[in-house]
């Protein structure tokens, strides 16, 4: 059974950095499409960054130039390096994964493209 576990959240001052990690287990393939989503209280879940099974990347406009997604296939781990954090980045961050299949680049940040989800890690940015 596929399982995702996020870590690395915490509280940081505005302008600071955090790195989130997500470990994928329960599968023999390292070529899943994976993504980070976030959800703040009262808001819908939104896509932040994604990397497809073919290593195509997609970023939400509001994180371009600040966040970087990466993966270590040998460790089945997905990362999100978050720099220049703002108070509006405060949210629960979720890792998602989908089995290897074609996903259009424009759909990589859609939550309905992913079957597997982690429990989330809280990121709080204080101003």
Buried (B, 14 or more C-beta within 10 A) or exposed (E): EBEBBBBBBEEBEBEBEBEBBBBBEEBEEBBBBBBBBBBBEEEEBBBBBBBBBEEEBBBBEEBEEBBBBEBEEEEBBBBBBBBEBBEEBBBBBBBBBBBEEEBEEEBBBBBEBBEBBBEBBEBBBEE
